[in-house]
């Protein structure tokens, strides 16, 4: 029972490492790493080495879990996924436009509840695996229904699957797809972010709107004559929605908290 989630941990660590190495090797498009994962939190010159270092750590842990029962690898996995949860939470707070980078460039969508839920679930799986009497290889060779259940949970919590399906269908990247303004506005008005601010707006119709890559921006005025800027991500069934309030004393610039941009 305790070893049932080891195959899930090994698979996720190996896949994440491979995707990060592939992304770092080709460096995606110019400036692509500025929107991927923890790399956005370090200076420019360290972003590629940081991604490679993270991939190396994941491969090290995956190999240890697969062939060893040493507590170092078990506790290391718990620490890795717990730290990942904290980093993604911080990334969501400081850079709401950045993707988690968990699986390289495929994880370019903004960090949401599913990505956070996945790292929390993986942390729990790693904790359960502390009591496994066997190495991961034995569990991989004889998976049970708990292993399949764990894989299903991770699949549900992985927004990258939608992006992968889009790529298999040869769809254009998000920033190159046509976006209908009325659809984005409807998605905005169905979001909890909109409901939290709608009562303070002078009008439910934006007085300005524009698009930047994968984001559609809408500007409204509130009762204090300040601009309320909503940003709607253009990809996904339940797209991310961000908001910033720009006061009259901001001299035409966004306030001191993080701006939303692509």
ZIGI-V658403 format. One record per pair of residues at least 6 apart in sequence whose C-alpha atoms are under 6 Angstrom apart, sorted by sequence separation. I is the first residue (numbers start at 0). J is the second residue. D is the distance in Angstrom with one decimal. If there is no record, write none. Layout:
i->(I,I)
j->(J,J)
d->(D,D)
This chain:
i->(33,100,209,220,232,99,209,219,220,232,38,64,98,208,219,245,63,98,208,218,231,98,207,218,230,98,99,207,217,230,60,97,98,205,217,229,96,205,206,216,229,205,216,228,215,228,215,227,214,227,214,226,91,201,213,214,226,200,201,213,225,200,201,225,199,225,23,20,84,19,16,80,174,117,174,173,16,81,80,113,12,13,77,77,12,9,106,73,35,36,34,35,36,35,36,35,68,67,66,65,65,64,65,22,19,18,19,18,15,15,4,1,2,1,1,2,1,5,6,3,4,3,96)
j->(39,106,215,226,238,106,216,226,227,239,46,72,106,216,227,253,72,107,217,227,240,108,217,228,240,109,110,218,228,241,72,109,110,217,229,241,109,218,219,229,242,219,230,242,230,243,231,243,231,244,232,244,110,220,232,233,245,220,221,233,245,221,222,246,221,247,47,51,118,54,54,118,212,156,213,213,57,122,122,156,57,58,122,125,61,61,159,129,97,98,97,98,99,99,100,100,134,134,134,134,135,135,136,103,102,102,103,103,101,102,124,127,128,128,130,131,131,135,139,145,146,146,259)
d->(5.1,4.8,5.9,4.7,5.3,5.8,5.3,5.7,5.8,5.3,4.8,6.0,5.7,5.4,5.1,5.7,5.7,4.1,4.5,5.7,4.7,4.7,6.0,4.5,5.6,4.3,5.6,5.2,5.7,5.0,5.9,5.1,5.4,5.9,5.2,5.7,5.4,5.3,6.0,5.6,4.4,4.9,4.5,5.6,5.6,5.2,5.2,5.9,5.5,4.5,4.6,5.8,5.7,5.8,5.8,5.7,5.0,5.8,5.2,5.3,5.7,4.0,5.9,4.6,5.4,5.7,5.7,6.0,5.5,6.0,4.1,5.8,4.4,5.4,4.7,5.7,5.7,5.7,5.1,4.8,5.2,5.8,5.6,5.2,5.7,4.8,5.8,5.6,5.8,5.5,4.6,5.0,4.0,5.8,4.1,4.6,5.1,5.2,5.6,5.8,4.1,5.5,5.0,5.4,6.0,5.0,4.5,5.0,5.9,4.8,5.9,5.8,5.5,5.2,5.8,4.7,4.7,5.3,5.3,5.9,5.5,5.1,5.9)
